[in-house]
Amino acid sequence: MGAKKWIAMLLAGGQGSRLGELTIGLAKPAVPFGGKYRIIDFPLSNCTHSGIDTVGVLTQYQPLILNDYVGNGKAWDLDLDVGGVSVLPPYQGKEGGEWYKGTANAVYQNIQYIDNYDPEHVLILSGDHIYKMDYSKMLDYHVEKNAEATIAVIQVPWQEASRFGIMNTNNDDKITQFDEKPKYPKSNLASMGVYLFNWKKLRQYLINDEKDADSSNDFGSNIIPKMLEDRKKLYAYRFNDYWKDVGTVESLWQAHMDLLEEKPNFQLDDQQWKIFARNANHPPQYISANAEVSQSLINEGCMIHGNIEHSVLSYNVQVGNGSTIKDSVIMPNVTIGENVHIERSIIASNCIIEDGAVVGNSAVTADITLIGENQTIINPNKKKITLN
């Protein structure tokens, strides 16, 4: 097998606890997004467009649906004889085995997989971000700077900077300091969780990190700070387009609302950068004469008899007469009865919202309401029938 210029390792094993009930039985990268996609479709599509033909998907938490969805990678043109996509869960070797302890440990446990391709560079990606990015431009920048590691960064509002890993740089964008969620940030250049390394250099750091009993085996907490301590050449690669970390209920809801702007900053119908996905075929949507739909995304298989305003409906959603859905995200296979009111909410897959039920709060200061998978929401005022 000949050496490859670069490969990608996509970290998709996190629990995603900040998404609450959405990820009780589902890995975060498998969470539906935008009506017909899953979150993992975005980094995988980026890899395809960027010319990366070898991707290792590192899974761990609730992997069954995600593993089945990724399959052989055909949806992203990654069903190749040499390379392609490989699902990489933790495994047991002759020296035993263990769960992935952190992002760096996850890659460490797959050193043999990477060595099989003998790449010059390795791209590390997160599986919970929505964005379109040509990684080949980042590679060109990395080579031009003769960097040993390059980290993609984006400017965030100063009031949000303490939520992120922050890069402090000199005038040439060489990284001088990395602060993990600093209380008083010196910069608003936030890490996007996209790292490009020279493989031989990273390989040694991973081995050394694994020997450190005090390490949390994490790229942001351990590998990057150690490389800076050793005065390695780390550069920040500035990204100036749409990027959203959808690791919280609020951010996932907001990313969906962003899609509904008259001129959205993030377009799903970009013919120059298609988002590839593995989708089953569904019948056309049906919108009845009584229905009213405005500023919304309605997907295949939907039957709409009510009013939909500024919302995203995934496939196979049924909405009964007299019902109103506003500023909400409805995931696949949800049945909504008659005279239901849903506002500022996320309804997960396979839920039933019975006639007359009310979900959500119209106040902009209120938290987004989340209904987890497979739940039935009843009308609390529904009259009980007593059988004699």
C-alpha positions as CSV (number, residue, x, y, z in Angstrom):
1,M,0.0,0.0,0.0
2,G,1.4,3.3,-1.1
3,A,1.8,6.2,1.4
4,K,-1.1,8.8,1.4
5,K,-0.6,12.5,1.6
6,W,-3.2,12.8,4.3
7,I,-6.1,11.1,6.0
8,A,-8.8,12.2,8.4
9,M,-9.8,10.9,11.8
10,L,-13.3,11.9,12.8
11,L,-14.0,11.9,16.5
12,A,-17.6,10.6,16.9
13,G,-17.7,8.8,20.2
14,G,-18.7,11.5,22.7
15,Q,-21.8,11.1,24.8
16,G,-23.2,14.5,24.0
17,S,-24.8,14.9,27.5
18,R,-25.5,18.6,26.9
19,L,-28.1,17.6,24.3
20,G,-30.1,16.0,27.0
21,E,-32.8,13.5,26.0
22,L,-31.7,13.7,22.3
23,T,-28.6,11.6,23.0
24,I,-29.9,9.1,25.6
25,G,-29.9,6.3,22.9
26,L,-28.1,8.1,20.1
27,A,-24.6,9.2,19.4
28,K,-24.4,13.0,19.0
29,P,-23.1,12.9,15.4
30,A,-26.1,10.8,14.5
31,V,-28.6,13.4,15.7
32,P,-30.9,14.6,12.8
33,F,-30.2,18.0,11.4
34,G,-31.9,20.2,8.8
35,G,-34.8,17.9,8.1
36,K,-33.0,15.3,6.0
37,Y,-29.4,15.1,7.3
38,R,-27.5,13.9,10.4
39,I,-24.7,16.0,12.0
40,I,-22.0,13.7,10.8
41,D,-23.0,14.3,7.1
42,F,-21.3,17.8,7.3
43,P,-17.7,16.8,8.2
44,L,-17.9,13.7,5.9
45,S,-19.1,15.9,3.0
46,N,-16.3,18.3,3.7
47,C,-13.8,15.4,3.4
48,T,-15.2,14.4,0.1
49,H,-15.1,17.9,-1.3
50,S,-11.6,18.4,0.0
51,G,-10.2,15.4,-1.7
52,I,-9.7,13.2,1.4
53,D,-10.3,9.6,0.4
54,T,-9.5,7.9,3.8
55,V,-11.6,8.7,6.9
56,G,-11.5,6.8,10.2
57,V,-14.7,7.4,12.2
58,L,-14.0,6.8,15.9
59,T,-17.2,5.7,17.6
60,Q,-17.9,4.6,21.2
61,Y,-21.1,5.9,22.9
62,Q,-24.4,4.4,21.5
63,P,-22.8,3.5,18.2
64,L,-25.3,1.2,16.6
65,I,-27.4,3.7,14.6
66,L,-24.3,5.7,13.7
67,N,-22.4,2.7,12.6
68,D,-25.3,1.5,10.4
69,Y,-25.8,5.0,9.0
70,V,-22.1,5.4,7.9
71,G,-22.0,1.9,6.5
72,N,-19.5,1.5,3.7
73,G,-19.4,5.3,3.0
74,K,-21.1,5.1,-0.4
75,A,-23.3,8.2,0.3
76,W,-20.1,10.3,0.5
77,D,-18.3,8.5,-2.3
78,L,-16.0,6.8,0.3
79,D,-16.7,3.2,-0.6
80,L,-13.2,2.6,-1.9
81,D,-11.0,-0.6,-2.1
82,V,-8.0,1.3,-0.6
83,G,-9.0,3.9,2.0
84,G,-12.6,4.9,2.1
85,V,-14.4,5.2,5.4
86,S,-13.8,2.9,8.4
87,V,-15.8,2.8,11.6
88,L,-13.3,2.4,14.5
89,P,-14.8,1.4,17.9
90,P,-12.5,0.6,20.8
91,Y,-11.2,-3.0,20.5
92,Q,-9.2,-5.6,22.5
93,G,-5.8,-6.6,21.3
94,K,-3.3,-9.0,22.7
95,E,-2.4,-6.6,25.4
96,G,-6.0,-6.0,26.4
97,G,-8.3,-3.1,25.5
98,E,-10.2,-0.2,27.1
99,W,-12.7,2.5,26.2
100,Y,-11.4,5.6,24.6
101,K,-10.3,7.8,27.6
102,G,-10.1,11.1,25.7
103,T,-9.8,12.5,22.2
104,A,-6.0,11.9,22.0
105,N,-6.3,8.4,23.5
106,A,-8.9,7.6,20.8
107,V,-6.4,8.4,18.1
108,Y,-3.6,6.7,20.0
109,Q,-5.6,3.4,20.1
110,N,-5.8,3.6,16.3
111,I,-2.1,4.3,15.5
112,Q,-1.9,1.0,13.7
113,Y,-4.8,2.0,11.4
114,I,-3.1,5.3,10.5
115,D,0.3,3.6,10.1
116,N,-1.2,1.3,7.5
117,Y,-1.6,4.3,5.2
118,D,1.7,6.0,6.2
119,P,0.3,9.5,5.7
120,E,2.4,12.6,5.8
121,H,-0.4,14.5,7.5
122,V,-3.4,13.6,9.7
123,L,-6.5,15.8,10.0
124,I,-8.5,15.5,13.3
125,L,-12.2,16.4,13.1
126,S,-15.1,16.7,15.5
127,G,-18.4,15.1,14.6
128,D,-20.7,17.7,16.2
129,H,-20.2,20.9,14.1
130,I,-22.2,22.3,11.2
131,Y,-20.1,24.0,8.6
132,K,-18.7,23.8,5.1
133,M,-14.9,23.9,4.9
134,D,-12.3,23.1,2.2
135,Y,-9.7,21.3,4.2
136,S,-7.3,21.3,1.3
137,K,-6.9,25.1,1.7
138,M,-5.9,24.5,5.3
139,L,-3.4,21.9,4.2
140,D,-1.9,24.4,1.7
141,Y,-1.6,26.9,4.6
142,H,0.0,24.3,6.9
143,V,2.6,23.4,4.3
144,E,3.3,27.0,3.5
145,K,4.0,27.8,7.1
146,N,6.1,24.7,7.5
147,A,3.9,24.0,10.6
148,E,4.0,21.0,12.8
149,A,0.4,21.5,13.8
150,T,-2.3,23.9,12.4
151,I,-5.6,24.6,14.3
152,A,-8.6,26.0,12.5
153,V,-10.0,29.0,14.4
154,I,-13.0,31.3,14.1
155,Q,-13.7,34.7,15.7
156,V,-16.5,34.4,18.2
157,P,-18.2,37.2,20.2
158,W,-16.1,38.3,23.1
159,Q,-18.9,37.5,25.6
160,E,-18.8,33.9,24.4
161,A,-15.1,33.4,24.2
162,S,-14.8,31.8,27.7
163,R,-16.9,28.8,26.3
164,F,-14.1,27.8,23.9
165,G,-10.5,26.9,23.6
166,I,-8.9,30.2,22.8
167,M,-5.8,30.7,20.6
168,N,-3.4,33.6,21.3
169,T,-1.2,34.4,18.3
170,N,1.4,36.8,17.1
171,N,1.1,39.0,14.0
172,D,1.9,36.0,11.8
173,D,-0.8,33.9,13.4
174,K,1.7,31.7,15.0
175,I,0.1,30.3,18.2
176,T,1.9,31.6,21.3
177,Q,-0.6,30.4,23.9
178,F,-3.6,28.1,24.2
179,D,-6.3,28.8,26.9
180,E,-8.9,26.1,27.5
181,K,-12.2,28.0,28.3
182,P,-10.4,31.0,30.0
183,K,-12.3,33.1,32.5
184,Y,-10.7,36.2,31.1
185,P,-9.8,35.5,27.4
186,K,-7.0,37.5,25.8
187,S,-8.3,36.7,22.3
188,N,-11.6,35.7,20.6
189,L,-10.0,33.2,18.2
190,A,-11.8,30.0,19.2
191,S,-10.7,26.6,18.2
192,M,-13.1,24.8,15.8
193,G,-11.9,21.4,16.8
194,V,-10.2,20.9,13.5
195,Y,-6.5,20.0,13.9
196,L,-3.9,19.2,11.2
197,F,-0.7,17.5,12.3
198,N,2.4,16.1,10.7
199,W,1.8,12.5,11.5
200,K,5.3,11.4,12.6
201,K,5.4,14.3,15.0
202,L,1.9,13.7,16.4
203,R,2.5,10.0,16.7
204,Q,5.4,10.5,19.1
205,Y,3.3,13.0,21.2
206,L,0.5,10.5,21.4
207,I,2.8,7.8,22.6
208,N,4.4,10.1,25.2
209,D,1.0,11.3,26.4
210,E,-0.2,7.8,26.9
211,K,2.7,7.1,29.2
212,D,1.7,10.2,31.4
213,A,-0.4,8.9,34.2
214,D,-1.6,12.4,35.0
215,S,-2.8,13.2,31.5
216,S,-6.5,13.4,30.6
217,N,-5.4,12.2,27.1
218,D,-7.1,15.1,25.3
219,F,-5.9,17.2,22.4
220,G,-7.0,20.6,23.8
221,S,-5.9,19.9,27.4
222,N,-2.7,17.9,26.8
223,I,-1.3,17.5,23.3
224,I,-1.5,21.1,22.1
225,P,-0.2,22.6,25.3
226,K,2.7,20.2,25.4
227,M,3.6,21.0,21.8
228,L,3.6,24.7,22.7
229,E,5.7,24.0,25.8
230,D,8.2,22.3,23.5
231,R,8.2,25.4,21.2
232,K,6.9,23.5,18.2
233,K,5.6,25.5,15.2
234,L,1.8,25.8,15.7
235,Y,-0.3,28.1,13.5
236,A,-3.9,29.3,13.6
237,Y,-5.8,28.9,10.3
238,R,-8.6,31.6,10.2
239,F,-12.0,30.4,9.0
240,N,-14.4,33.2,8.0
241,D,-17.6,31.4,7.1
242,Y,-20.5,29.9,9.0
243,W,-19.6,27.4,11.8
244,K,-21.8,26.3,14.6
245,D,-21.1,24.0,17.5
246,V,-24.4,22.2,18.0
247,G,-23.5,20.5,21.2
248,T,-26.3,22.1,23.2
249,V,-30.1,22.2,22.8
250,E,-30.0,26.0,22.4
251,S,-27.3,25.9,19.7
252,L,-28.9,23.0,17.8
253,W,-32.2,24.9,17.8
254,Q,-30.5,28.2,16.7
255,A,-28.6,26.5,13.9
256,H,-31.9,25.3,12.5
257,M,-33.4,28.8,12.8
258,D,-30.4,30.1,10.9
259,L,-31.4,28.0,7.9
260,L,-34.7,29.8,7.7
261,E,-33.4,33.3,7.1
262,E,-34.4,34.9,3.8
263,K,-30.7,35.0,2.9
264,P,-29.2,32.4,5.2
265,N,-25.5,32.4,6.0
266,F,-25.5,28.7,5.7
267,Q,-27.3,27.2,2.7
268,L,-28.2,23.6,2.3
269,D,-28.9,24.0,-1.4
270,D,-25.4,25.1,-2.4
271,Q,-24.8,23.3,-5.7
272,Q,-21.1,24.0,-5.4
273,W,-20.8,22.2,-2.1
274,K,-23.5,19.6,-1.7
275,I,-24.1,18.0,1.6
276,F,-24.2,14.3,0.9
277,A,-26.4,12.0,3.1
278,R,-27.7,8.5,3.3
279,N,-31.5,9.0,2.8
280,A,-34.3,6.5,2.4
281,N,-36.8,7.3,-0.3
282,H,-40.1,8.8,0.9
283,P,-43.2,9.9,-0.9
284,P,-43.8,13.6,-1.8
285,Q,-45.0,15.9,0.9
286,Y,-48.7,16.7,1.0
287,I,-50.0,20.2,2.1
288,S,-53.8,20.4,2.3
289,A,-56.0,23.3,1.3
290,N,-56.5,24.2,5.0
291,A,-52.8,24.4,5.7
292,E,-50.6,27.5,5.9
293,V,-46.8,27.2,5.6
294,S,-44.4,30.1,5.7
295,Q,-40.6,30.4,6.0
296,S,-40.2,26.8,6.7
297,L,-38.4,23.6,5.5
298,I,-40.8,20.8,4.9
299,N,-39.4,17.4,3.9
300,E,-40.5,14.3,2.1
301,G,-43.4,12.2,3.4
302,C,-44.9,15.0,5.5
303,M,-48.7,15.4,5.6
304,I,-49.6,19.0,6.7
305,H,-53.1,20.0,7.6
306,G,-52.2,22.7,10.1
307,N,-50.2,25.9,10.2
308,I,-46.3,25.9,10.0
309,E,-44.4,29.1,10.7
310,H,-40.6,29.5,10.7
311,S,-39.9,25.8,11.5
312,V,-38.0,22.8,10.1
313,L,-40.0,19.5,9.7
314,S,-38.1,16.3,8.9
315,Y,-39.5,13.5,6.8
316,N,-42.7,11.6,7.7
317,V,-44.1,14.2,10.0
318,Q,-47.9,14.4,10.2
319,V,-49.7,17.6,11.4
320,G,-53.4,17.6,12.1
321,N,-56.1,20.2,11.5
322,G,-56.0,23.3,13.6
323,S,-52.5,22.7,14.9
324,T,-49.8,25.4,14.9
325,I,-46.0,24.9,14.8
326,K,-43.9,28.0,15.2
327,D,-40.1,28.5,15.6
328,S,-39.6,24.8,16.1
329,V,-37.7,21.7,14.9
330,I,-39.7,18.5,14.3
331,M,-37.5,15.4,13.8
332,P,-38.5,12.3,11.7
333,N,-41.6,10.2,12.1
334,V,-43.5,12.5,14.5
335,T,-47.3,12.5,14.6
336,I,-48.9,15.7,15.7
337,G,-52.7,15.6,16.4
338,E,-55.3,18.2,15.9
339,N,-55.4,21.6,17.7
340,V,-51.9,21.2,19.0
341,H,-49.7,24.3,19.7
342,I,-45.9,23.9,19.5
343,E,-43.5,26.8,19.9
344,R,-39.8,27.2,20.4
345,S,-39.3,23.5,20.7
346,I,-37.4,20.5,19.5
347,I,-39.5,17.3,19.1
348,A,-37.3,14.2,18.7
349,S,-38.0,11.3,16.4
350,N,-41.1,9.0,16.7
351,C,-43.0,11.1,19.2
352,I,-46.8,11.4,19.3
353,I,-48.3,14.8,20.3
354,E,-51.9,14.1,21.1
355,D,-54.9,16.4,20.2
356,G,-55.0,19.7,22.1
357,A,-51.5,19.4,23.7
358,V,-49.4,22.5,24.2
359,V,-45.6,22.3,23.9
360,G,-43.1,25.1,24.5
361,N,-43.1,28.7,25.5
362,S,-43.3,31.8,23.3
363,A,-41.1,33.9,25.6
364,V,-37.8,34.6,24.0
365,T,-36.1,34.5,27.4
366,A,-37.4,30.9,28.1
367,D,-35.3,27.8,27.5
368,I,-36.0,25.8,24.3
369,T,-38.3,22.9,25.1
370,L,-37.0,19.5,24.2
371,I,-39.1,16.3,23.9
372,G,-37.0,13.2,23.7
373,E,-37.5,10.2,21.3
374,N,-40.5,7.9,21.4
375,Q,-42.6,10.0,23.9
376,T,-46.3,10.6,23.9
377,I,-47.4,14.1,25.0
378,I,-51.0,14.3,26.1
379,N,-53.4,17.1,26.7
380,P,-53.6,17.5,30.5
381,N,-57.1,18.9,30.2
382,K,-58.3,15.9,28.2
383,K,-61.5,14.5,29.8
384,K,-61.1,11.1,31.3
385,I,-63.7,8.5,30.2
386,T,-64.9,6.2,33.0
387,L,-66.2,2.8,32.0
388,N,-69.2,1.5,34.0
